[in-house]
Amino acid sequence: MPDPAILPRIQASFDRQTMMRTFGATMLAAADGRCVIRAPILPTVRQQQGAAHAALAFGLGDSAAGYAALTLLPEEFEVMTVEMKINLLAPAVGEALEATGEVMRSGRRITVVRAEVVALDGEHRRSVALLQGTMIPVEAR
């Protein structure tokens, strides 16, 4: 059963991220090595051909993966990205992007994470990016 104290702690950290606020992103879920974040594809985050810029997909995927890692750490920690790779699979066209981050392996110092980013267009979901990387715990300030 998910720890009910996880979501408020993760949400409080998410709320301090000004980049996510700039994107209009919201956290939909966070528990037990998993996190889901969604953001509308605003006119301010499109590339020259009208699709969402890869920076939006990367930012959402990186944050979802990081918060997935944070759900497994004690309260006195935050996480930082050590490295992150992205594969762009298709143009990010639609109304919103949704990133689901998951922990693949949680170690003492490094946590391996992945995220999938999908474009939402009505009822249609299309995978547009896959990310994989590592996170490191840091003491919360």
C-alpha positions, 0 to 999 in steps of 0.5 A: 500500500502506498505511503500517504505521506509521500504525495504531499512531500513530493508535491511540495518539492514540485511546487518549488520548481519554477520551470514546471510552473512556466510549463503549466505542469501539474503532478498527477501521481507520485508513489512507490518509485513512480510519478506522472506529470502533465503539461499543456502544449502552450503556444510558448513551448512550440518549435518552428513547425508547431509541435511541442519543443523537445525541451518540454518533453525532456523537462517533463520526463526528467522531472517525472523520473526524478520525482519517482526516485525521490519517492523512495528516499527519506524525507531529508533528501532531494535528488539531482540528475547525474545524466539523462538520455532522450530518444525522440520517437515522434513529433509531440503534437496534441493538446498536452504531454504526459510523462511517467517516470519510474525507478528501475533500480534504487542503489545506495548512491545512484538510482537508475530511472526511466520515463516515457512521454506521450502526447495527448490528443483527445482520447489518443495517446502517442509515445513521443519520447523515452528517457533513461538516466541516473539520479543522486540523492542530495541533502534537502535545504 
